[in-house]
Amino acid sequence: MRTVRLAFEAFDPHEELRRFSQGREEAGGIVSFTGQVRAEAGDPVEALELRHFGPLTLPGMENLAMRAEARWPLLGVLVIHRVGVMVPGDPIVLVACAARHRRDSFQAADFLMDHLKSKAWFWKREKTADGWAWIEPRSVDHEDLSRWADVP
């Protein structure tokens, strides 16, 4: 089972994960990652905005989830990504993968997050005391993504 969606309002990652986990007794491992808006020390973030291009974003996320399913024997995939304006502490993304064996769950979740962080269909900007500024993926994000060059 695959669930992929954009969230236009706040979501509760704990409740989403609880629902995802229900009925998955055959899974030996369910791995999840929740990304949230953080405030940087010395330059506090007041808000984060994620914009997207509708015709590409959700289909791209679906395709990414299908790639993970094709590579690892998963029993379920959950990808929820927030768009709009958020404040520190708000969840941005939730990725969960269920599999019979933990390693498959870990690797699939890692694959999904590396792609969502570095090569996704979102534009991100932060608001600080100095105003709004666009954010690009960091070099370490691209390095993380390069680990998956051999994954179709």
PyMOL commands that place a pseudoatom at each C-alpha (Angstrom):
pseudoatom trace, name=CA, resn=MET, resi=1, chain=A, elem=C, hetatm=0, pos=[0.000, 0.000, 0.000]
pseudoatom trace, name=CA, resn=ARG, resi=2, chain=A, elem=C, hetatm=0, pos=[1.312, 3.401, -0.992]
pseudoatom trace, name=CA, resn=THR, resi=3, chain=A, elem=C, hetatm=0, pos=[0.087, 6.719, 0.382]
pseudoatom trace, name=CA, resn=VAL, resi=4, chain=A, elem=C, hetatm=0, pos=[1.631, 9.873, -1.056]
pseudoatom trace, name=CA, resn=ARG, resi=5, chain=A, elem=C, hetatm=0, pos=[0.154, 13.292, -0.497]
pseudoatom trace, name=CA, resn=LEU, resi=6, chain=A, elem=C, hetatm=0, pos=[0.765, 16.995, -0.173]
pseudoatom trace, name=CA, resn=ALA, resi=7, chain=A, elem=C, hetatm=0, pos=[-0.410, 18.580, 3.070]
pseudoatom trace, name=CA, resn=PHE, resi=8, chain=A, elem=C, hetatm=0, pos=[-1.726, 22.108, 2.780]
pseudoatom trace, name=CA, resn=GLU, resi=9, chain=A, elem=C, hetatm=0, pos=[-2.381, 22.298, 6.519]
pseudoatom trace, name=CA, resn=ALA, resi=10, chain=A, elem=C, hetatm=0, pos=[-0.556, 21.044, 9.613]
pseudoatom trace, name=CA, resn=PHE, resi=11, chain=A, elem=C, hetatm=0, pos=[-0.556, 17.267, 10.115]
pseudoatom trace, name=CA, resn=ASP, resi=12, chain=A, elem=C, hetatm=0, pos=[0.108, 15.076, 13.146]
pseudoatom trace, name=CA, resn=PRO, resi=13, chain=A, elem=C, hetatm=0, pos=[3.017, 12.744, 12.297]
pseudoatom trace, name=CA, resn=HIS, resi=14, chain=A, elem=C, hetatm=0, pos=[2.286, 10.513, 15.300]
pseudoatom trace, name=CA, resn=GLU, resi=15, chain=A, elem=C, hetatm=0, pos=[-1.309, 9.936, 14.213]
pseudoatom trace, name=CA, resn=GLU, resi=16, chain=A, elem=C, hetatm=0, pos=[-0.272, 9.411, 10.584]
pseudoatom trace, name=CA, resn=LEU, resi=17, chain=A, elem=C, hetatm=0, pos=[2.320, 6.824, 11.651]
pseudoatom trace, name=CA, resn=ARG, resi=18, chain=A, elem=C, hetatm=0, pos=[-0.181, 5.097, 13.943]
pseudoatom trace, name=CA, resn=ARG, resi=19, chain=A, elem=C, hetatm=0, pos=[-2.626, 4.720, 11.042]
pseudoatom trace, name=CA, resn=PHE, resi=20, chain=A, elem=C, hetatm=0, pos=[0.148, 3.571, 8.707]
pseudoatom trace, name=CA, resn=SER, resi=21, chain=A, elem=C, hetatm=0, pos=[1.301, 0.914, 11.199]
pseudoatom trace, name=CA, resn=GLN, resi=22, chain=A, elem=C, hetatm=0, pos=[-2.152, -0.562, 11.769]
pseudoatom trace, name=CA, resn=GLY, resi=23, chain=A, elem=C, hetatm=0, pos=[-2.654, -3.916, 10.081]
pseudoatom trace, name=CA, resn=ARG, resi=24, chain=A, elem=C, hetatm=0, pos=[1.014, -4.353, 9.211]
pseudoatom trace, name=CA, resn=GLU, resi=25, chain=A, elem=C, hetatm=0, pos=[1.725, -7.303, 11.497]
pseudoatom trace, name=CA, resn=GLU, resi=26, chain=A, elem=C, hetatm=0, pos=[3.711, -8.968, 8.692]
pseudoatom trace, name=CA, resn=ALA, resi=27, chain=A, elem=C, hetatm=0, pos=[6.234, -6.118, 8.802]
pseudoatom trace, name=CA, resn=GLY, resi=28, chain=A, elem=C, hetatm=0, pos=[9.357, -6.874, 10.781]
pseudoatom trace, name=CA, resn=GLY, resi=29, chain=A, elem=C, hetatm=0, pos=[10.320, -3.222, 10.601]
pseudoatom trace, name=CA, resn=ILE, resi=30, chain=A, elem=C, hetatm=0, pos=[8.633, 0.116, 10.106]
pseudoatom trace, name=CA, resn=VAL, resi=31, chain=A, elem=C, hetatm=0, pos=[11.054, 2.999, 9.783]
pseudoatom trace, name=CA, resn=SER, resi=32, chain=A, elem=C, hetatm=0, pos=[9.900, 6.582, 9.828]
pseudoatom trace, name=CA, resn=PHE, resi=33, chain=A, elem=C, hetatm=0, pos=[11.454, 10.011, 9.552]
pseudoatom trace, name=CA, resn=THR, resi=34, chain=A, elem=C, hetatm=0, pos=[9.786, 13.284, 10.449]
pseudoatom trace, name=CA, resn=GLY, resi=35, chain=A, elem=C, hetatm=0, pos=[11.418, 16.500, 9.297]
pseudoatom trace, name=CA, resn=GLN, resi=36, chain=A, elem=C, hetatm=0, pos=[10.427, 19.698, 11.037]
pseudoatom trace, name=CA, resn=VAL, resi=37, chain=A, elem=C, hetatm=0, pos=[11.109, 23.415, 10.767]
pseudoatom trace, name=CA, resn=ARG, resi=38, chain=A, elem=C, hetatm=0, pos=[14.108, 24.282, 12.895]
pseudoatom trace, name=CA, resn=ALA, resi=39, chain=A, elem=C, hetatm=0, pos=[15.365, 27.594, 14.153]
pseudoatom trace, name=CA, resn=GLU, resi=40, chain=A, elem=C, hetatm=0, pos=[19.052, 28.169, 13.484]
pseudoatom trace, name=CA, resn=ALA, resi=41, chain=A, elem=C, hetatm=0, pos=[21.184, 29.278, 16.423]
pseudoatom trace, name=CA, resn=GLY, resi=42, chain=A, elem=C, hetatm=0, pos=[22.254, 32.892, 16.038]
pseudoatom trace, name=CA, resn=ASP, resi=43, chain=A, elem=C, hetatm=0, pos=[19.896, 33.497, 13.110]
pseudoatom trace, name=CA, resn=PRO, resi=44, chain=A, elem=C, hetatm=0, pos=[16.464, 32.397, 14.287]
pseudoatom trace, name=CA, resn=VAL, resi=45, chain=A, elem=C, hetatm=0, pos=[14.038, 31.279, 11.649]
pseudoatom trace, name=CA, resn=GLU, resi=46, chain=A, elem=C, hetatm=0, pos=[10.642, 32.872, 12.097]
pseudoatom trace, name=CA, resn=ALA, resi=47, chain=A, elem=C, hetatm=0, pos=[8.965, 30.965, 9.270]
pseudoatom trace, name=CA, resn=LEU, resi=48, chain=A, elem=C, hetatm=0, pos=[9.615, 28.594, 6.395]
pseudoatom trace, name=CA, resn=GLU, resi=49, chain=A, elem=C, hetatm=0, pos=[7.646, 28.549, 3.165]
pseudoatom trace, name=CA, resn=LEU, resi=50, chain=A, elem=C, hetatm=0, pos=[7.544, 25.718, 0.671]
pseudoatom trace, name=CA, resn=ARG, resi=51, chain=A, elem=C, hetatm=0, pos=[6.117, 26.327, -2.765]
pseudoatom trace, name=CA, resn=HIS, resi=52, chain=A, elem=C, hetatm=0, pos=[5.491, 23.725, -5.425]
pseudoatom trace, name=CA, resn=PHE, resi=53, chain=A, elem=C, hetatm=0, pos=[4.361, 23.295, -9.026]
pseudoatom trace, name=CA, resn=GLY, resi=54, chain=A, elem=C, hetatm=0, pos=[1.182, 21.235, -8.890]
pseudoatom trace, name=CA, resn=PRO, resi=55, chain=A, elem=C, hetatm=0, pos=[1.428, 19.380, -12.217]
pseudoatom trace, name=CA, resn=LEU, resi=56, chain=A, elem=C, hetatm=0, pos=[4.880, 18.028, -11.282]
pseudoatom trace, name=CA, resn=THR, resi=57, chain=A, elem=C, hetatm=0, pos=[5.014, 17.750, -7.504]
pseudoatom trace, name=CA, resn=LEU, resi=58, chain=A, elem=C, hetatm=0, pos=[2.556, 15.004, -6.612]
pseudoatom trace, name=CA, resn=PRO, resi=59, chain=A, elem=C, hetatm=0, pos=[3.278, 12.895, -9.731]
pseudoatom trace, name=CA, resn=GLY, resi=60, chain=A, elem=C, hetatm=0, pos=[6.997, 13.230, -8.985]
pseudoatom trace, name=CA, resn=MET, resi=61, chain=A, elem=C, hetatm=0, pos=[6.486, 12.135, -5.388]
pseudoatom trace, name=CA, resn=GLU, resi=62, chain=A, elem=C, hetatm=0, pos=[4.385, 9.163, -6.570]
pseudoatom trace, name=CA, resn=ASN, resi=63, chain=A, elem=C, hetatm=0, pos=[7.093, 8.177, -9.037]
pseudoatom trace, name=CA, resn=LEU, resi=64, chain=A, elem=C, hetatm=0, pos=[9.733, 8.388, -6.321]
pseudoatom trace, name=CA, resn=ALA, resi=65, chain=A, elem=C, hetatm=0, pos=[7.668, 6.120, -4.046]
pseudoatom trace, name=CA, resn=MET, resi=66, chain=A, elem=C, hetatm=0, pos=[7.230, 3.629, -6.915]
pseudoatom trace, name=CA, resn=ARG, resi=67, chain=A, elem=C, hetatm=0, pos=[11.000, 3.615, -7.451]
pseudoatom trace, name=CA, resn=ALA, resi=68, chain=A, elem=C, hetatm=0, pos=[11.495, 2.720, -3.793]
pseudoatom trace, name=CA, resn=GLU, resi=69, chain=A, elem=C, hetatm=0, pos=[8.894, -0.053, -4.077]
pseudoatom trace, name=CA, resn=ALA, resi=70, chain=A, elem=C, hetatm=0, pos=[10.644, -1.420, -7.172]
pseudoatom trace, name=CA, resn=ARG, resi=71, chain=A, elem=C, hetatm=0, pos=[14.025, -1.505, -5.420]
pseudoatom trace, name=CA, resn=TRP, resi=72, chain=A, elem=C, hetatm=0, pos=[13.084, -2.847, -1.971]
pseudoatom trace, name=CA, resn=PRO, resi=73, chain=A, elem=C, hetatm=0, pos=[10.439, -5.450, -1.000]
pseudoatom trace, name=CA, resn=LEU, resi=74, chain=A, elem=C, hetatm=0, pos=[8.219, -3.004, 0.863]
pseudoatom trace, name=CA, resn=LEU, resi=75, chain=A, elem=C, hetatm=0, pos=[4.874, -3.721, 2.483]
pseudoatom trace, name=CA, resn=GLY, resi=76, chain=A, elem=C, hetatm=0, pos=[3.924, -0.072, 2.571]
pseudoatom trace, name=CA, resn=VAL, resi=77, chain=A, elem=C, hetatm=0, pos=[5.165, 3.447, 1.839]
pseudoatom trace, name=CA, resn=LEU, resi=78, chain=A, elem=C, hetatm=0, pos=[3.927, 6.699, 3.333]
pseudoatom trace, name=CA, resn=VAL, resi=79, chain=A, elem=C, hetatm=0, pos=[5.105, 10.101, 2.108]
pseudoatom trace, name=CA, resn=ILE, resi=80, chain=A, elem=C, hetatm=0, pos=[3.486, 13.306, 3.326]
pseudoatom trace, name=CA, resn=HIS, resi=81, chain=A, elem=C, hetatm=0, pos=[5.040, 16.652, 2.425]
pseudoatom trace, name=CA, resn=ARG, resi=82, chain=A, elem=C, hetatm=0, pos=[3.813, 20.005, 3.656]
pseudoatom trace, name=CA, resn=VAL, resi=83, chain=A, elem=C, hetatm=0, pos=[3.540, 23.099, 1.482]
pseudoatom trace, name=CA, resn=GLY, resi=84, chain=A, elem=C, hetatm=0, pos=[2.790, 26.648, 2.533]
pseudoatom trace, name=CA, resn=VAL, resi=85, chain=A, elem=C, hetatm=0, pos=[4.070, 28.681, 5.467]
pseudoatom trace, name=CA, resn=MET, resi=86, chain=A, elem=C, hetatm=0, pos=[5.233, 26.926, 8.630]
pseudoatom trace, name=CA, resn=VAL, resi=87, chain=A, elem=C, hetatm=0, pos=[6.908, 27.969, 11.886]
pseudoatom trace, name=CA, resn=PRO, resi=88, chain=A, elem=C, hetatm=0, pos=[9.656, 26.305, 13.966]
pseudoatom trace, name=CA, resn=GLY, resi=89, chain=A, elem=C, hetatm=0, pos=[8.492, 22.973, 15.340]
pseudoatom trace, name=CA, resn=ASP, resi=90, chain=A, elem=C, hetatm=0, pos=[5.953, 22.352, 12.561]
pseudoatom trace, name=CA, resn=PRO, resi=91, chain=A, elem=C, hetatm=0, pos=[6.369, 19.046, 10.728]
pseudoatom trace, name=CA, resn=ILE, resi=92, chain=A, elem=C, hetatm=0, pos=[7.407, 19.434, 7.093]
pseudoatom trace, name=CA, resn=VAL, resi=93, chain=A, elem=C, hetatm=0, pos=[7.723, 15.847, 5.889]
pseudoatom trace, name=CA, resn=LEU, resi=94, chain=A, elem=C, hetatm=0, pos=[6.898, 12.354, 7.073]
pseudoatom trace, name=CA, resn=VAL, resi=95, chain=A, elem=C, hetatm=0, pos=[8.308, 9.300, 5.348]
pseudoatom trace, name=CA, resn=ALA, resi=96, chain=A, elem=C, hetatm=0, pos=[7.578, 5.778, 6.563]
pseudoatom trace, name=CA, resn=CYS, resi=97, chain=A, elem=C, hetatm=0, pos=[8.487, 2.441, 5.019]
pseudoatom trace, name=CA, resn=ALA, resi=98, chain=A, elem=C, hetatm=0, pos=[7.338, -1.003, 6.152]
pseudoatom trace, name=CA, resn=ALA, resi=99, chain=A, elem=C, hetatm=0, pos=[9.095, -4.217, 5.171]
pseudoatom trace, name=CA, resn=ARG, resi=100, chain=A, elem=C, hetatm=0, pos=[9.562, -7.753, 6.442]
pseudoatom trace, name=CA, resn=HIS, resi=101, chain=A, elem=C, hetatm=0, pos=[13.176, -6.895, 7.276]
pseudoatom trace, name=CA, resn=ARG, resi=102, chain=A, elem=C, hetatm=0, pos=[14.446, -3.717, 8.929]
pseudoatom trace, name=CA, resn=ARG, resi=103, chain=A, elem=C, hetatm=0, pos=[17.310, -3.061, 6.523]
pseudoatom trace, name=CA, resn=ASP, resi=104, chain=A, elem=C, hetatm=0, pos=[14.897, -2.716, 3.583]
pseudoatom trace, name=CA, resn=SER, resi=105, chain=A, elem=C, hetatm=0, pos=[12.802, -0.251, 5.594]
pseudoatom trace, name=CA, resn=PHE, resi=106, chain=A, elem=C, hetatm=0, pos=[15.834, 1.824, 6.575]
pseudoatom trace, name=CA, resn=GLN, resi=107, chain=A, elem=C, hetatm=0, pos=[17.292, 1.945, 3.083]
pseudoatom trace, name=CA, resn=ALA, resi=108, chain=A, elem=C, hetatm=0, pos=[14.008, 2.794, 1.377]
pseudoatom trace, name=CA, resn=ALA, resi=109, chain=A, elem=C, hetatm=0, pos=[13.259, 5.611, 3.839]
pseudoatom trace, name=CA, resn=ASP, resi=110, chain=A, elem=C, hetatm=0, pos=[16.793, 6.958, 3.435]
pseudoatom trace, name=CA, resn=PHE, resi=111, chain=A, elem=C, hetatm=0, pos=[16.454, 6.841, -0.368]
pseudoatom trace, name=CA, resn=LEU, resi=112, chain=A, elem=C, hetatm=0, pos=[13.155, 8.713, -0.250]
pseudoatom trace, name=CA, resn=MET, resi=113, chain=A, elem=C, hetatm=0, pos=[14.432, 11.412, 2.100]
pseudoatom trace, name=CA, resn=ASP, resi=114, chain=A, elem=C, hetatm=0, pos=[17.655, 11.989, 0.165]
pseudoatom trace, name=CA, resn=HIS, resi=115, chain=A, elem=C, hetatm=0, pos=[15.618, 12.595, -2.978]
pseudoatom trace, name=CA, resn=LEU, resi=116, chain=A, elem=C, hetatm=0, pos=[13.001, 14.743, -1.277]
pseudoatom trace, name=CA, resn=LYS, resi=117, chain=A, elem=C, hetatm=0, pos=[15.709, 16.873, 0.337]
pseudoatom trace, name=CA, resn=SER, resi=118, chain=A, elem=C, hetatm=0, pos=[17.855, 17.433, -2.761]
pseudoatom trace, name=CA, resn=LYS, resi=119, chain=A, elem=C, hetatm=0, pos=[15.972, 16.722, -5.947]
pseudoatom trace, name=CA, resn=ALA, resi=120, chain=A, elem=C, hetatm=0, pos=[12.334, 17.427, -5.290]
pseudoatom trace, name=CA, resn=TRP, resi=121, chain=A, elem=C, hetatm=0, pos=[9.727, 19.696, -6.771]
pseudoatom trace, name=CA, resn=PHE, resi=122, chain=A, elem=C, hetatm=0, pos=[9.719, 22.290, -4.000]
pseudoatom trace, name=CA, resn=TRP, resi=123, chain=A, elem=C, hetatm=0, pos=[11.091, 25.795, -3.628]
pseudoatom trace, name=CA, resn=LYS, resi=124, chain=A, elem=C, hetatm=0, pos=[11.986, 26.774, -0.105]
pseudoatom trace, name=CA, resn=ARG, resi=125, chain=A, elem=C, hetatm=0, pos=[12.543, 30.100, 1.578]
pseudoatom trace, name=CA, resn=GLU, resi=126, chain=A, elem=C, hetatm=0, pos=[13.123, 31.158, 5.180]
pseudoatom trace, name=CA, resn=LYS, resi=127, chain=A, elem=C, hetatm=0, pos=[12.023, 34.244, 7.015]
pseudoatom trace, name=CA, resn=THR, resi=128, chain=A, elem=C, hetatm=0, pos=[14.410, 35.693, 9.597]
pseudoatom trace, name=CA, resn=ALA, resi=129, chain=A, elem=C, hetatm=0, pos=[14.687, 39.144, 11.147]
pseudoatom trace, name=CA, resn=ASP, resi=130, chain=A, elem=C, hetatm=0, pos=[16.357, 40.183, 7.862]
pseudoatom trace, name=CA, resn=GLY, resi=131, chain=A, elem=C, hetatm=0, pos=[13.331, 39.108, 5.793]
pseudoatom trace, name=CA, resn=TRP, resi=132, chain=A, elem=C, hetatm=0, pos=[12.728, 36.276, 3.328]
pseudoatom trace, name=CA, resn=ALA, resi=133, chain=A, elem=C, hetatm=0, pos=[15.577, 34.427, 1.565]
pseudoatom trace, name=CA, resn=TRP, resi=134, chain=A, elem=C, hetatm=0, pos=[15.488, 31.475, -0.828]
pseudoatom trace, name=CA, resn=ILE, resi=135, chain=A, elem=C, hetatm=0, pos=[17.284, 28.292, 0.274]
pseudoatom trace, name=CA, resn=GLU, resi=136, chain=A, elem=C, hetatm=0, pos=[19.129, 25.858, -1.967]
pseudoatom trace, name=CA, resn=PRO, resi=137, chain=A, elem=C, hetatm=0, pos=[20.114, 22.296, -1.080]
pseudoatom trace, name=CA, resn=ARG, resi=138, chain=A, elem=C, hetatm=0, pos=[23.508, 22.106, 0.613]
pseudoatom trace, name=CA, resn=SER, resi=139, chain=A, elem=C, hetatm=0, pos=[26.481, 20.283, -0.900]
pseudoatom trace, name=CA, resn=VAL, resi=140, chain=A, elem=C, hetatm=0, pos=[26.096, 17.512, 1.690]
pseudoatom trace, name=CA, resn=ASP, resi=141, chain=A, elem=C, hetatm=0, pos=[22.519, 16.982, 0.464]
pseudoatom trace, name=CA, resn=HIS, resi=142, chain=A, elem=C, hetatm=0, pos=[23.829, 16.404, -3.068]
pseudoatom trace, name=CA, resn=GLU, resi=143, chain=A, elem=C, hetatm=0, pos=[26.522, 14.061, -1.719]
pseudoatom trace, name=CA, resn=ASP, resi=144, chain=A, elem=C, hetatm=0, pos=[23.842, 12.061, 0.103]
pseudoatom trace, name=CA, resn=LEU, resi=145, chain=A, elem=C, hetatm=0, pos=[21.836, 11.839, -3.103]
pseudoatom trace, name=CA, resn=SER, resi=146, chain=A, elem=C, hetatm=0, pos=[24.846, 10.566, -5.062]
pseudoatom trace, name=CA, resn=ARG, resi=147, chain=A, elem=C, hetatm=0, pos=[24.782, 7.344, -2.983]
pseudoatom trace, name=CA, resn=TRP, resi=148, chain=A, elem=C, hetatm=0, pos=[21.743, 6.278, -4.984]
pseudoatom trace, name=CA, resn=ALA, resi=149, chain=A, elem=C, hetatm=0, pos=[23.174, 6.815, -8.484]
pseudoatom trace, name=CA, resn=ASP, resi=150, chain=A, elem=C, hetatm=0, pos=[22.871, 3.097, -9.259]
pseudoatom trace, name=CA, resn=VAL, resi=151, chain=A, elem=C, hetatm=0, pos=[19.228, 2.839, -8.130]
pseudoatom trace, name=CA, resn=PRO, resi=152, chain=A, elem=C, hetatm=0, pos=[16.847, 3.046, -11.094]
for i in range(1, 152): cmd.bond("trace and resi %d" % i, "trace and resi %d" % (i + 1))
show_as sticks, trace
zoom trace
